[in-house]
């Protein structure tokens, strides 16, 4: 399991404070969007060589935890 806290960064001045991958300008949202369009983790890494497979899984873990926390608050 990937510890996304070591990979996902949030900086006020970068991409409007959205969660990014290792301080880059690629956001968790970008990765989720690419995957929703049918791109596999391998295809994303091939298209964006600055990313690693671990980054993709960190984005998924981050999104899952965020979803879980939203659901727990709503219940």
MARDO-225494 format. One record per atom (N, C-alpha, C): chain; residue number from 1; atom name; x, y, z. Coordinates in steps of 0.05 Angstrom, whole numbers, plus 5000, padded with zeros to 4 digits. Last residue first. Example, Ala and Ser with C-alpha at 12.3 -4.5 7.8 and 13.67 -1.06 7.14 Angstrom:
// MARDO-225494
[site "A", 2, "N", [5257, 4955, 5142]];
[site "A", 2, "CA", [5273, 4979, 5143]];
[site "A", 2, "C", [5258, 5001, 5157]];
[site "A", 1, "N", [5264, 4886, 5156]];
[site "A", 1, "CA", [5246, 4910, 5156]];
[site "A", 1, "C", [5264, 4934, 5156]];
***
This chain:
// MARDO-225494
[site "A", 75, "N", [4542, 5221, 5143]];
[site "A", 75, "CA", [4524, 5200, 5156]];
[site "A", 75, "C", [4515, 5209, 5183]];
[site "A", 74, "N", [4577, 5259, 5127]];
[site "A", 74, "CA", [4549, 5261, 5117]];
[site "A", 74, "C", [4531, 5242, 5132]];
[site "A", 73, "N", [4625, 5242, 5147]];
[site "A", 73, "CA", [4614, 5267, 5157]];
[site "A", 73, "C", [4584, 5269, 5150]];
[site "A", 72, "N", [4634, 5196, 5117]];
[site "A", 72, "CA", [4631, 5194, 5146]];
[site "A", 72, "C", [4619, 5219, 5158]];
[site "A", 71, "N", [4640, 5218, 5065]];
[site "A", 71, "CA", [4617, 5200, 5071]];
[site "A", 71, "C", [4613, 5198, 5101]];
[site "A", 70, "N", [4688, 5245, 5071]];
[site "A", 70, "CA", [4664, 5260, 5064]];
[site "A", 70, "C", [4639, 5244, 5071]];
[site "A", 69, "N", [4723, 5203, 5081]];
[site "A", 69, "CA", [4719, 5224, 5102]];
[site "A", 69, "C", [4694, 5240, 5096]];
[site "A", 68, "N", [4721, 5174, 5033]];
[site "A", 68, "CA", [4713, 5162, 5058]];
[site "A", 68, "C", [4707, 5183, 5079]];
[site "A", 67, "N", [4742, 5212, 4998]];
[site "A", 67, "CA", [4714, 5203, 4995]];
[site "A", 67, "C", [4704, 5190, 5020]];
[site "A", 66, "N", [4794, 5214, 5018]];
[site "A", 66, "CA", [4778, 5238, 5018]];
[site "A", 66, "C", [4748, 5231, 5015]];
[site "A", 65, "N", [4811, 5161, 5009]];
[site "A", 65, "CA", [4809, 5172, 5036]];
[site "A", 65, "C", [4792, 5197, 5038]];
[site "A", 64, "N", [4808, 5161, 4952]];
[site "A", 64, "CA", [4792, 5142, 4968]];
[site "A", 64, "C", [4789, 5152, 4997]];
[site "A", 63, "N", [4846, 5200, 4939]];
[site "A", 63, "CA", [4818, 5204, 4932]];
[site "A", 63, "C", [4800, 5186, 4948]];
[site "A", 62, "N", [4893, 5175, 4959]];
[site "A", 62, "CA", [4885, 5201, 4969]];
[site "A", 62, "C", [4855, 5205, 4964]];
[site "A", 61, "N", [4894, 5129, 4926]];
[site "A", 61, "CA", [4891, 5126, 4955]];
[site "A", 61, "C", [4882, 5152, 4968]];
[site "A", 60, "N", [4902, 5154, 4876]];
[site "A", 60, "CA", [4878, 5137, 4881]];
[site "A", 60, "C", [4873, 5134, 4911]];
[site "A", 59, "N", [4951, 5177, 4884]];
[site "A", 59, "CA", [4928, 5194, 4878]];
[site "A", 59, "C", [4902, 5179, 4883]];
[site "A", 58, "N", [4982, 5132, 4893]];
[site "A", 58, "CA", [4980, 5151, 4914]];
[site "A", 58, "C", [4955, 5169, 4909]];
[site "A", 57, "N", [4980, 5109, 4842]];
[site "A", 57, "CA", [4967, 5095, 4865]];
[site "A", 57, "C", [4964, 5113, 4889]];
[site "A", 56, "N", [5010, 5147, 4815]];
[site "A", 56, "CA", [4983, 5141, 4807]];
[site "A", 56, "C", [4968, 5128, 4830]];
[site "A", 55, "N", [5060, 5143, 4841]];
[site "A", 55, "CA", [5045, 5168, 4841]];
[site "A", 55, "C", [5016, 5164, 4834]];
[site "A", 54, "N", [5077, 5092, 4827]];
[site "A", 54, "CA", [5071, 5097, 4855]];
[site "A", 54, "C", [5055, 5123, 4858]];
[site "A", 53, "N", [5091, 5099, 4774]];
[site "A", 53, "CA", [5067, 5084, 4780]];
[site "A", 53, "C", [5058, 5089, 4809]];
[site "A", 52, "N", [5111, 5168, 4766]];
[site "A", 52, "CA", [5118, 5140, 4771]];
[site "A", 52, "C", [5092, 5125, 4777]];
[site "A", 51, "N", [5122, 5223, 4720]];
[site "A", 51, "CA", [5107, 5208, 4740]];
[site "A", 51, "C", [5117, 5180, 4743]];
[site "A", 50, "N", [5151, 5240, 4679]];
[site "A", 50, "CA", [5159, 5251, 4705]];
[site "A", 50, "C", [5143, 5237, 4727]];
[site "A", 49, "N", [5126, 5220, 4633]];
[site "A", 49, "CA", [5148, 5205, 4645]];
[site "A", 49, "C", [5159, 5216, 4672]];
[site "A", 48, "N", [5068, 5215, 4612]];
[site "A", 48, "CA", [5079, 5235, 4631]];
[site "A", 48, "C", [5103, 5222, 4646]];
[site "A", 47, "N", [5058, 5171, 4581]];
[site "A", 47, "CA", [5051, 5198, 4570]];
[site "A", 47, "C", [5065, 5220, 4587]];
[site "A", 46, "N", [5073, 5129, 4615]];
[site "A", 46, "CA", [5086, 5132, 4588]];
[site "A", 46, "C", [5082, 5160, 4577]];
[site "A", 45, "N", [5039, 5138, 4657]];
[site "A", 45, "CA", [5068, 5141, 4662]];
[site "A", 45, "C", [5082, 5144, 4635]];
[site "A", 44, "N", [4990, 5127, 4631]];
[site "A", 44, "CA", [4995, 5154, 4642]];
[site "A", 44, "C", [5025, 5158, 4646]];
[site "A", 43, "N", [4997, 5073, 4618]];
[site "A", 43, "CA", [4994, 5093, 4597]];
[site "A", 43, "C", [4999, 5122, 4607]];
[site "A", 42, "N", [4999, 5050, 4670]];
[site "A", 42, "CA", [5022, 5049, 4652]];
[site "A", 42, "C", [5021, 5069, 4629]];
[site "A", 41, "N", [4946, 5061, 4688]];
[site "A", 41, "CA", [4970, 5073, 4702]];
[site "A", 41, "C", [4995, 5073, 4684]];
[site "A", 40, "N", [4906, 5073, 4629]];
[site "A", 40, "CA", [4916, 5056, 4650]];
[site "A", 40, "C", [4939, 5070, 4665]];
[site "A", 39, "N", [4851, 5114, 4611]];
[site "A", 39, "CA", [4880, 5110, 4611]];
[site "A", 39, "C", [4888, 5092, 4634]];
[site "A", 38, "N", [4797, 5125, 4611]];
[site "A", 38, "CA", [4805, 5098, 4603]];
[site "A", 38, "C", [4835, 5094, 4603]];
[site "A", 37, "N", [4779, 5170, 4633]];
[site "A", 37, "CA", [4778, 5169, 4604]];
[site "A", 37, "C", [4788, 5142, 4593]];
[site "A", 36, "N", [4792, 5162, 4685]];
[site "A", 36, "CA", [4763, 5161, 4678]];
[site "A", 36, "C", [4759, 5160, 4648]];
[site "A", 35, "N", [4846, 5172, 4683]];
[site "A", 35, "CA", [4837, 5145, 4687]];
[site "A", 35, "C", [4808, 5142, 4680]];
[site "A", 34, "N", [4845, 5227, 4676]];
[site "A", 34, "CA", [4858, 5210, 4655]];
[site "A", 34, "C", [4848, 5181, 4658]];
[site "A", 33, "N", [4821, 5242, 4725]];
[site "A", 33, "CA", [4808, 5248, 4699]];
[site "A", 33, "C", [4819, 5230, 4677]];
[site "A", 32, "N", [4859, 5226, 4762]];
[site "A", 32, "CA", [4833, 5214, 4762]];
[site "A", 32, "C", [4818, 5218, 4736]];
[site "A", 31, "N", [4901, 5262, 4747]];
[site "A", 31, "CA", [4904, 5233, 4745]];
[site "A", 31, "C", [4877, 5218, 4745]];
[site "A", 30, "N", [4877, 5312, 4758]];
[site "A", 30, "CA", [4887, 5305, 4731]];
[site "A", 30, "C", [4889, 5275, 4727]];
[site "A", 29, "N", [4868, 5308, 4813]];
[site "A", 29, "CA", [4845, 5309, 4794]];
[site "A", 29, "C", [4854, 5302, 4766]];
[site "A", 28, "N", [4919, 5310, 4832]];
[site "A", 28, "CA", [4904, 5285, 4836]];
[site "A", 28, "C", [4881, 5285, 4816]];
[site "A", 27, "N", [4958, 5348, 4783]];
[site "A", 27, "CA", [4941, 5344, 4807]];
[site "A", 27, "C", [4930, 5316, 4808]];
[site "A", 26, "N", [5020, 5372, 4766]];
[site "A", 26, "CA", [5001, 5351, 4760]];
[site "A", 26, "C", [4985, 5345, 4785]];
[site "A", 25, "N", [5061, 5404, 4780]];
[site "A", 25, "CA", [5036, 5417, 4773]];
[site "A", 25, "C", [5015, 5397, 4764]];
[site "A", 24, "N", [5096, 5376, 4837]];
[site "A", 24, "CA", [5093, 5383, 4809]];
[site "A", 24, "C", [5066, 5397, 4804]];
[site "A", 23, "N", [5097, 5359, 4889]];
[site "A", 23, "CA", [5104, 5387, 4884]];
[site "A", 23, "C", [5102, 5395, 4855]];
[site "A", 22, "N", [5079, 5304, 4885]];
[site "A", 22, "CA", [5107, 5311, 4891]];
[site "A", 22, "C", [5115, 5340, 4884]];
[site "A", 21, "N", [5021, 5322, 4855]];
[site "A", 21, "CA", [5039, 5300, 4858]];
[site "A", 21, "C", [5068, 5310, 4862]];
[site "A", 20, "N", [4972, 5361, 4893]];
[site "A", 20, "CA", [4990, 5355, 4870]];
[site "A", 20, "C", [5008, 5332, 4876]];
[site "A", 19, "N", [4911, 5387, 4910]];
[site "A", 19, "CA", [4930, 5366, 4916]];
[site "A", 19, "C", [4946, 5359, 4891]];
[site "A", 18, "N", [4906, 5459, 4901]];
[site "A", 18, "CA", [4896, 5432, 4896]];
[site "A", 18, "C", [4918, 5411, 4902]];
[site "A", 17, "N", [4921, 5511, 4904]];
[site "A", 17, "CA", [4920, 5496, 4928]];
[site "A", 17, "C", [4909, 5468, 4925]];
[site "A", 16, "N", [4925, 5530, 4851]];
[site "A", 16, "CA", [4903, 5539, 4868]];
[site "A", 16, "C", [4900, 5523, 4894]];
[site "A", 15, "N", [4973, 5511, 4832]];
[site "A", 15, "CA", [4948, 5500, 4821]];
[site "A", 15, "C", [4924, 5506, 4840]];
[site "A", 14, "N", [5005, 5537, 4886]];
[site "A", 14, "CA", [5008, 5519, 4863]];
[site "A", 14, "C", [4982, 5506, 4856]];
[site "A", 13, "N", [5001, 5567, 4932]];
[site "A", 13, "CA", [5007, 5581, 4907]];
[site "A", 13, "C", [5009, 5563, 4882]];
[site "A", 12, "N", [4992, 5529, 4974]];
[site "A", 12, "CA", [4973, 5550, 4968]];
[site "A", 12, "C", [4977, 5563, 4940]];
[site "A", 11, "N", [5002, 5461, 4963]];
[site "A", 11, "CA", [5015, 5487, 4967]];
[site "A", 11, "C", [4996, 5509, 4957]];
[site "A", 10, "N", [5004, 5396, 4980]];
[site "A", 10, "CA", [4985, 5418, 4976]];
[site "A", 10, "C", [4999, 5443, 4983]];
[site "A", 9, "N", [5023, 5332, 4954]];
[site "A", 9, "CA", [5030, 5358, 4966]];
[site "A", 9, "C", [5008, 5378, 4961]];
[site "A", 8, "N", [5032, 5264, 4958]];
[site "A", 8, "CA", [5013, 5285, 4952]];
[site "A", 8, "C", [5021, 5310, 4968]];
[site "A", 7, "N", [5074, 5233, 4981]];
[site "A", 7, "CA", [5074, 5239, 4952]];
[site "A", 7, "C", [5055, 5262, 4945]];
[site "A", 6, "N", [5067, 5219, 5033]];
[site "A", 6, "CA", [5095, 5225, 5024]];
[site "A", 6, "C", [5096, 5234, 4995]];
[site "A", 5, "N", [5014, 5206, 5036]];
[site "A", 5, "CA", [5023, 5231, 5050]];
[site "A", 5, "C", [5052, 5238, 5043]];
[site "A", 4, "N", [5006, 5157, 5012]];
[site "A", 4, "CA", [5003, 5181, 4996]];
[site "A", 4, "C", [5013, 5206, 5009]];
[site "A", 3, "N", [5036, 5101, 5016]];
[site "A", 3, "CA", [5031, 5123, 5035]];
[site "A", 3, "C", [5030, 5149, 5020]];
[site "A", 2, "N", [5010, 5044, 4984]];
[site "A", 2, "CA", [5026, 5069, 4982]];
[site "A", 2, "C", [5017, 5089, 5003]];
[site "A", 1, "N", [5017, 4976, 5000]];
[site "A", 1, "CA", [5000, 5000, 5000]];
[site "A", 1, "C", [5018, 5025, 5000]];
***
